[in-house]
């Protein structure tokens, strides 16, 4: 019974991440849906360097917002359980 409840909670949290504000995490990182783990990591690193707030001193606010989106996308796509959605 407890195990079933925990499983439901985990699946619910995964679904919430997948539906997070209708974001397309693949599009955010600029990759295809069939991207490998290596391609996901490479795209994240490239985008993270490009949009890191320290690299964009003239537009830190927008860079920080973009950096958060990129980090969230990588957080979901790098986890195979969350990526299943």
C-alpha positions as CSV (number, residue, x, y, z in Angstrom):
1,X,0.0,0.0,0.0
2,X,2.7,2.5,1.0
3,X,4.8,1.5,-2.0
4,X,1.9,2.1,-4.3
5,X,1.3,5.5,-2.8
6,X,5.0,6.4,-3.2
7,X,4.9,5.2,-6.9
8,X,1.9,7.4,-7.5
9,X,3.6,10.4,-6.0
10,X,6.7,9.9,-8.1
11,X,4.7,9.5,-11.3
12,X,2.7,12.6,-10.5
13,X,5.9,14.7,-10.0
14,X,7.3,13.4,-13.3
15,X,4.1,14.3,-15.1
16,X,4.2,17.8,-13.6
17,X,7.7,18.3,-14.8
18,X,6.8,17.1,-18.3
19,X,3.9,19.5,-18.5
20,X,5.8,22.4,-16.9
21,X,4.2,25.4,-18.5
22,X,4.0,23.6,-21.9
23,X,7.7,24.0,-22.5
24,X,9.4,22.0,-25.1
25,X,12.7,21.2,-23.5
26,X,14.1,19.8,-26.7
27,X,13.4,23.0,-28.5
28,X,15.0,25.0,-25.7
29,X,18.3,23.1,-26.1
30,X,17.9,23.0,-29.9
31,X,18.1,19.3,-30.2
32,X,16.0,16.5,-31.8
33,X,13.7,14.3,-29.8
34,X,15.9,11.3,-30.5
35,X,19.1,13.0,-29.2
36,X,21.5,10.8,-27.2
37,X,22.7,11.6,-23.7
38,X,25.9,12.9,-25.1
39,X,24.1,15.2,-27.6
40,X,21.9,16.5,-24.8
41,X,24.9,17.3,-22.6
42,X,26.8,18.9,-25.4
43,X,23.9,21.1,-26.3
44,X,23.4,22.1,-22.7
45,X,27.0,23.1,-22.2
46,X,27.0,25.1,-25.4
47,X,23.8,27.0,-24.5
48,X,24.9,27.4,-20.8
49,X,28.1,29.1,-21.9
50,X,26.3,31.3,-24.4
51,X,23.6,32.5,-21.9
52,X,25.5,32.5,-18.6
53,X,24.9,35.8,-16.8
54,X,28.6,36.4,-16.3
55,X,29.1,36.2,-20.1
56,X,26.3,38.7,-20.7
57,X,27.1,41.7,-18.5
58,X,25.0,44.1,-20.6
59,X,21.8,42.0,-20.3
60,X,22.2,40.0,-17.1
61,X,18.5,39.7,-16.3
62,X,17.5,38.2,-19.7
63,X,20.6,36.0,-19.6
64,X,19.7,34.7,-16.1
65,X,16.2,33.9,-17.3
66,X,17.5,32.0,-20.3
67,X,20.1,30.2,-18.2
68,X,17.4,29.0,-15.8
69,X,15.3,27.6,-18.7
70,X,18.3,25.9,-20.1
71,X,19.2,24.4,-16.8
72,X,15.6,23.2,-16.2
73,X,15.6,21.6,-19.7
74,X,18.8,19.8,-19.0
75,X,17.6,18.7,-15.6
76,X,14.6,17.0,-17.2
77,X,16.3,15.6,-20.3
78,X,19.3,14.2,-18.5
79,X,17.0,12.1,-16.2
80,X,15.7,9.1,-18.2
81,X,12.6,8.8,-15.9
82,X,11.6,12.4,-16.4
83,X,12.4,12.3,-20.1
84,X,9.9,9.5,-20.8
85,X,6.9,11.9,-21.1
